[in-house]
Structure formats: C-alpha cells, structure tokens
Amino acid sequence: MSKRLFDLFFATLGLLLVFPLLLVLYTIAAIDTKQSGIFFQTRIGQFGLPFTIYKIRTFGRPSEKRISKLGAFLRNSKLDELPQLWNIFIGNMSFVGPRPDIAGYYDSLQGENRKILKLKPGLTSLASIKYANEEYLLEKQENPLEYNDTIIFPDKVKMNLEYYCSNSIYGDLKIIWKTIYR
C-alpha cells in the first residue's frame, strides 16, 4: 500500500468517525472564543509551498493571545488537531512527517537539510512526540525564541532528516503507535 493510499483511507475513516465530535468541538470553541471555531493558518508544506492548516480554535482574538481553559484542554489532548484529518484527506499533509511550521523555518533550510521539504508535513513525527510539551518547555526559558532557534528547531531538523532517510509504512505505523500510546 502506498503512503498516499494509507493516508487517504485512514483520513476518510477518521473523518467519518470523528465528524460528530468535530461538530461539537467546533460549536464549543465558537462559543468559548466568540468567533469561528476553526483556526486557519498558513504553514509551509511539501516543496516549501504554503498551505492552509486547520485546527479547532483554542484562543480568543489574536490581540488577546489568551488560551481559554477549554483551549488548554484541547491543546493538551491534541483534539484541536483533529481538523487536520481534512488536510490529510485533501493531500497537503500525511499522518506521519515533519510537523508543518510557519514561514521562516523549514523554507529557510540549507543544503542537505532541504531534503525535509520533499516530505509532506505530518500530523505526527518522532520530533513532535519528543517535543509534545514544547509550549511549556519554551515558557520556562528566559529567551524562548532563541532557545527554539538554537536548540529545539535544529534537533527537529536532525530527527526529520533521519526520518527522510529511513521512512516506510512500517516505520510510520510505529510512529503512530508511539503517538497514541505515549
């Protein structure tokens, strides 16, 4: 089975199974944040091309930068990422691959590291498992941006390059298993 067929089959199945939950989460998030329950953001995808990622909204207006109590729960449980099944279904993401980032990171890679851009971004990866609590790790730093740029991001690049060199359906299944049972 090809990776795309795997993604398409399980994204379709996932969307069918979680659609009622998505409607409930959307409605609750819309009430909680007083705006659309879906958050759209441009991220960098395969070949360095931008695409729109979908998430359940977990914060109020951008000027507020406040994560609601519900939003904190959704982020901790990763339920806010369920709409990315749509991204997988339409083909701009995969279940496993480097997590999509904002412009200025993956699209700025040089040399050998640019191989990562050949991969579709993923819902999960070994790097996202390792840095599942990245927000809280950064919160503790005196200079979070510098820590991300000098410690976390280079480590993610290294891990994602290793994935690029050795990815397989079997390897993806192991990563999905680790994501579910961490």
Short mmCIF file of the C-alpha atoms (twelve columns), coordinates in Angstrom:
data_MODEL
# 
_entry.id   MODEL 
# 
loop_
_atom_site.group_PDB 
_atom_site.id 
_atom_site.type_symbol 
_atom_site.label_atom_id 
_atom_site.label_alt_id 
_atom_site.label_comp_id 
_atom_site.label_asym_id 
_atom_site.label_seq_id 
_atom_site.Cartn_x 
_atom_site.Cartn_y 
_atom_site.Cartn_z 
_atom_site.pdbx_PDB_model_num 
ATOM 1   C CA . MET A 1   0.000   0.000  0.000  1 
ATOM 2   C CA . SER A 2   1.369   3.420  -0.888 1 
ATOM 3   C CA . LYS A 3   1.659   6.149  1.711  1 
ATOM 4   C CA . ARG A 4   -0.968  8.258  -0.103 1 
ATOM 5   C CA . LEU A 5   -3.485  5.385  -0.179 1 
ATOM 6   C CA . PHE A 6   -2.825  4.736  3.511  1 
ATOM 7   C CA . ASP A 7   -3.376  8.430  4.291  1 
ATOM 8   C CA . LEU A 8   -6.495  8.687  2.141  1 
ATOM 9   C CA . PHE A 9   -8.091  5.534  3.568  1 
ATOM 10  C CA . PHE A 10  -7.448  6.366  7.221  1 
ATOM 11  C CA . ALA A 11  -8.227  10.086 6.846  1 
ATOM 12  C CA . THR A 12  -11.578 9.180  5.286  1 
ATOM 13  C CA . LEU A 13  -12.283 6.658  8.026  1 
ATOM 14  C CA . GLY A 14  -11.165 9.125  10.698 1 
ATOM 15  C CA . LEU A 15  -13.314 11.938 9.323  1 
ATOM 16  C CA . LEU A 16  -16.353 9.681  9.224  1 
ATOM 17  C CA . LEU A 17  -15.779 8.507  12.791 1 
ATOM 18  C CA . VAL A 18  -14.964 11.869 14.387 1 
ATOM 19  C CA . PHE A 19  -17.280 14.141 12.387 1 
ATOM 20  C CA . PRO A 20  -19.882 14.384 15.212 1 
ATOM 21  C CA . LEU A 21  -17.087 15.160 17.692 1 
ATOM 22  C CA . LEU A 22  -15.685 17.805 15.315 1 
ATOM 23  C CA . LEU A 23  -19.108 19.487 15.163 1 
ATOM 24  C CA . VAL A 24  -19.323 19.530 18.960 1 
ATOM 25  C CA . LEU A 25  -15.758 20.847 19.345 1 
ATOM 26  C CA . TYR A 26  -16.360 23.481 16.655 1 
ATOM 27  C CA . THR A 27  -19.530 24.680 18.383 1 
ATOM 28  C CA . ILE A 28  -17.999 24.761 21.861 1 
ATOM 29  C CA . ALA A 29  -14.866 26.541 20.559 1 
ATOM 30  C CA . ALA A 30  -17.017 29.102 18.725 1 
ATOM 31  C CA . ILE A 31  -18.960 29.838 21.911 1 
ATOM 32  C CA . ASP A 32  -15.791 29.855 24.028 1 
ATOM 33  C CA . THR A 33  -13.799 32.181 21.756 1 
ATOM 34  C CA . LYS A 34  -16.737 34.192 20.366 1 
ATOM 35  C CA . GLN A 35  -15.566 33.618 16.777 1 
ATOM 36  C CA . SER A 36  -15.284 30.800 14.256 1 
ATOM 37  C CA . GLY A 37  -14.474 27.509 15.976 1 
ATOM 38  C CA . ILE A 38  -11.932 26.686 13.254 1 
ATOM 39  C CA . PHE A 39  -8.496  28.306 13.184 1 
ATOM 40  C CA . PHE A 40  -6.808  28.703 9.793  1 
ATOM 41  C CA . GLN A 41  -3.119  29.440 9.421  1 
ATOM 42  C CA . THR A 42  -0.640  29.397 6.564  1 
ATOM 43  C CA . ARG A 43  2.122   26.862 7.099  1 
ATOM 44  C CA . ILE A 44  4.978   25.634 4.948  1 
ATOM 45  C CA . GLY A 45  4.317   22.311 3.269  1 
ATOM 46  C CA . GLN A 46  5.903   19.911 0.818  1 
ATOM 47  C CA . PHE A 47  8.483   21.507 -1.500 1 
ATOM 48  C CA . GLY A 48  8.367   24.642 0.656  1 
ATOM 49  C CA . LEU A 49  4.934   25.606 -0.641 1 
ATOM 50  C CA . PRO A 50  2.477   27.339 1.672  1 
ATOM 51  C CA . PHE A 51  -0.834  25.702 2.537  1 
ATOM 52  C CA . THR A 52  -3.661  26.334 4.982  1 
ATOM 53  C CA . ILE A 53  -3.736  24.206 8.111  1 
ATOM 54  C CA . TYR A 54  -6.960  23.692 10.069 1 
ATOM 55  C CA . LYS A 55  -7.310  23.404 13.832 1 
ATOM 56  C CA . ILE A 56  -10.015 23.860 16.436 1 
ATOM 57  C CA . ARG A 57  -9.661  27.420 17.773 1 
ATOM 58  C CA . THR A 58  -8.158  27.480 21.255 1 
ATOM 59  C CA . PHE A 59  -7.692  31.187 21.838 1 
ATOM 60  C CA . GLY A 60  -9.594  34.449 21.542 1 
ATOM 61  C CA . ARG A 61  -8.779  37.242 19.163 1 
ATOM 62  C CA . PRO A 62  -5.110  37.451 18.046 1 
ATOM 63  C CA . SER A 63  -4.660  40.674 20.022 1 
ATOM 64  C CA . GLU A 64  -5.696  38.830 23.208 1 
ATOM 65  C CA . LYS A 65  -3.249  35.915 22.863 1 
ATOM 66  C CA . ARG A 66  -5.204  34.161 25.591 1 
ATOM 67  C CA . ILE A 67  -5.713  30.424 25.564 1 
ATOM 68  C CA . SER A 68  -9.032  29.554 27.162 1 
ATOM 69  C CA . LYS A 69  -9.408  26.773 29.725 1 
ATOM 70  C CA . LEU A 70  -11.155 24.709 27.067 1 
ATOM 71  C CA . GLY A 71  -8.384  25.631 24.632 1 
ATOM 72  C CA . ALA A 72  -5.719  24.413 27.056 1 
ATOM 73  C CA . PHE A 73  -7.554  21.098 27.364 1 
ATOM 74  C CA . LEU A 74  -7.907  20.802 23.576 1 
ATOM 75  C CA . ARG A 75  -4.205  21.508 23.065 1 
ATOM 76  C CA . ASN A 76  -3.062  19.120 25.797 1 
ATOM 77  C CA . SER A 77  -5.269  16.348 24.459 1 
ATOM 78  C CA . LYS A 78  -4.366  17.239 20.834 1 
ATOM 79  C CA . LEU A 79  -8.093  17.299 19.986 1 
ATOM 80  C CA . ASP A 80  -7.524  20.735 18.445 1 
ATOM 81  C CA . GLU A 81  -5.631  18.977 15.655 1 
ATOM 82  C CA . LEU A 82  -8.476  16.692 14.526 1 
ATOM 83  C CA . PRO A 83  -9.417  19.027 11.624 1 
ATOM 84  C CA . GLN A 84  -6.023  18.194 10.124 1 
ATOM 85  C CA . LEU A 85  -7.617  14.941 9.009  1 
ATOM 86  C CA . TRP A 86  -9.072  17.175 6.277  1 
ATOM 87  C CA . ASN A 87  -5.544  18.354 5.392  1 
ATOM 88  C CA . ILE A 88  -4.539  14.701 5.067  1 
ATOM 89  C CA . PHE A 89  -7.655  13.856 3.052  1 
ATOM 90  C CA . ILE A 90  -7.019  16.634 0.504  1 
ATOM 91  C CA . GLY A 91  -3.355  15.657 0.238  1 
ATOM 92  C CA . ASN A 92  -1.371  18.545 1.660  1 
ATOM 93  C CA . MET A 93  -0.470  16.601 4.803  1 
ATOM 94  C CA . SER A 94  0.244   12.997 5.769  1 
ATOM 95  C CA . PHE A 95  -0.272  11.118 9.017  1 
ATOM 96  C CA . VAL A 96  3.496   10.975 9.568  1 
ATOM 97  C CA . GLY A 97  6.028   13.597 8.528  1 
ATOM 98  C CA . PRO A 98  7.643   16.763 9.851  1 
ATOM 99  C CA . ARG A 99  5.114   18.953 11.636 1 
ATOM 100 C CA . PRO A 100 4.301   21.939 9.424  1 
ATOM 101 C CA . ASP A 101 5.846   25.189 10.601 1 
ATOM 102 C CA . ILE A 102 5.320   28.852 9.895  1 
ATOM 103 C CA . ALA A 103 7.371   30.598 7.229  1 
ATOM 104 C CA . GLY A 104 10.967  31.273 8.149  1 
ATOM 105 C CA . TYR A 105 11.896  27.826 9.387  1 
ATOM 106 C CA . TYR A 106 11.656  24.822 7.056  1 
ATOM 107 C CA . ASP A 107 11.531  27.023 3.979  1 
ATOM 108 C CA . SER A 108 14.843  28.588 5.087  1 
ATOM 109 C CA . LEU A 109 16.756  25.304 5.389  1 
ATOM 110 C CA . GLN A 110 20.024  24.970 3.508  1 
ATOM 111 C CA . GLY A 111 21.994  22.132 1.932  1 
ATOM 112 C CA . GLU A 112 21.230  18.545 2.910  1 
ATOM 113 C CA . ASN A 113 18.535  19.718 5.358  1 
ATOM 114 C CA . ARG A 114 16.344  20.870 2.429  1 
ATOM 115 C CA . LYS A 115 15.582  17.204 1.739  1 
ATOM 116 C CA . ILE A 116 12.985  17.506 4.514  1 
ATOM 117 C CA . LEU A 117 10.940  19.699 2.162  1 
ATOM 118 C CA . LYS A 118 10.416  16.696 -0.129 1 
ATOM 119 C CA . LEU A 119 8.196   15.212 2.590  1 
ATOM 120 C CA . LYS A 120 4.577   16.105 3.194  1 
ATOM 121 C CA . PRO A 121 4.110   17.612 6.626  1 
ATOM 122 C CA . GLY A 122 2.592   15.214 9.107  1 
ATOM 123 C CA . LEU A 123 0.097   15.058 11.900 1 
ATOM 124 C CA . THR A 124 2.791   13.352 13.972 1 
ATOM 125 C CA . SER A 125 6.510   12.587 13.916 1 
ATOM 126 C CA . LEU A 126 9.219   11.439 16.289 1 
ATOM 127 C CA . ALA A 127 10.139  15.108 16.757 1 
ATOM 128 C CA . SER A 128 6.559   16.038 17.671 1 
ATOM 129 C CA . ILE A 129 6.465   13.173 20.165 1 
ATOM 130 C CA . LYS A 130 9.733   14.304 21.740 1 
ATOM 131 C CA . TYR A 131 8.539   17.917 21.885 1 
ATOM 132 C CA . ALA A 132 4.890   17.229 22.726 1 
ATOM 133 C CA . ASN A 133 5.138   19.788 25.544 1 
ATOM 134 C CA . GLU A 134 7.140   22.331 23.560 1 
ATOM 135 C CA . GLU A 135 4.926   25.261 24.634 1 
ATOM 136 C CA . TYR A 136 5.659   24.579 28.293 1 
ATOM 137 C CA . LEU A 137 9.345   23.971 27.647 1 
ATOM 138 C CA . LEU A 138 9.606   27.339 25.879 1 
ATOM 139 C CA . GLU A 139 7.580   29.032 28.617 1 
ATOM 140 C CA . LYS A 140 10.345  28.192 31.099 1 
ATOM 141 C CA . GLN A 141 13.113  29.769 29.008 1 
ATOM 142 C CA . GLU A 142 14.487  33.250 29.540 1 
ATOM 143 C CA . ASN A 143 14.596  33.743 25.763 1 
ATOM 144 C CA . PRO A 144 12.102  31.282 24.218 1 
ATOM 145 C CA . LEU A 145 12.722  32.293 20.596 1 
ATOM 146 C CA . GLU A 146 16.492  31.886 20.924 1 
ATOM 147 C CA . TYR A 147 16.027  28.520 22.674 1 
ATOM 148 C CA . ASN A 148 13.727  27.337 19.901 1 
ATOM 149 C CA . ASP A 149 16.039  28.554 17.144 1 
ATOM 150 C CA . THR A 150 19.260  27.174 18.640 1 
ATOM 151 C CA . ILE A 151 18.144  24.025 20.475 1 
ATOM 152 C CA . ILE A 152 14.674  22.732 19.554 1 
ATOM 153 C CA . PHE A 153 14.449  23.522 15.844 1 
ATOM 154 C CA . PRO A 154 17.909  22.117 14.954 1 
ATOM 155 C CA . ASP A 155 17.053  18.935 16.862 1 
ATOM 156 C CA . LYS A 156 13.741  18.650 14.981 1 
ATOM 157 C CA . VAL A 157 15.588  19.123 11.682 1 
ATOM 158 C CA . LYS A 158 18.033  16.356 12.613 1 
ATOM 159 C CA . MET A 159 15.213  13.984 13.580 1 
ATOM 160 C CA . ASN A 160 13.174  14.814 10.466 1 
ATOM 161 C CA . LEU A 161 16.195  14.296 8.208  1 
ATOM 162 C CA . GLU A 162 16.691  10.870 9.810  1 
ATOM 163 C CA . TYR A 163 13.023  10.145 9.068  1 
ATOM 164 C CA . TYR A 164 13.506  11.272 5.454  1 
ATOM 165 C CA . CYS A 165 16.373  8.805  5.039  1 
ATOM 166 C CA . SER A 166 14.531  5.838  6.545  1 
ATOM 167 C CA . ASN A 167 10.772  6.330  6.220  1 
ATOM 168 C CA . SER A 168 8.497   3.412  5.412  1 
ATOM 169 C CA . ILE A 169 4.890   2.390  6.033  1 
ATOM 170 C CA . TYR A 170 6.111   0.073  8.810  1 
ATOM 171 C CA . GLY A 171 8.115   2.926  10.361 1 
ATOM 172 C CA . ASP A 172 5.078   5.206  10.087 1 
ATOM 173 C CA . LEU A 173 2.938   2.634  11.897 1 
ATOM 174 C CA . LYS A 174 5.488   2.515  14.723 1 
ATOM 175 C CA . ILE A 175 5.429   6.327  14.989 1 
ATOM 176 C CA . ILE A 176 1.615   6.374  15.002 1 
ATOM 177 C CA . TRP A 177 1.650   3.712  17.729 1 
ATOM 178 C CA . LYS A 178 4.102   5.776  19.805 1 
ATOM 179 C CA . THR A 179 1.925   8.859  19.312 1 
ATOM 180 C CA . ILE A 180 -1.193  7.095  20.550 1 
ATOM 181 C CA . TYR A 181 0.442   5.318  23.481 1 
ATOM 182 C CA . ARG A 182 2.846   7.911  24.858 1 
# 
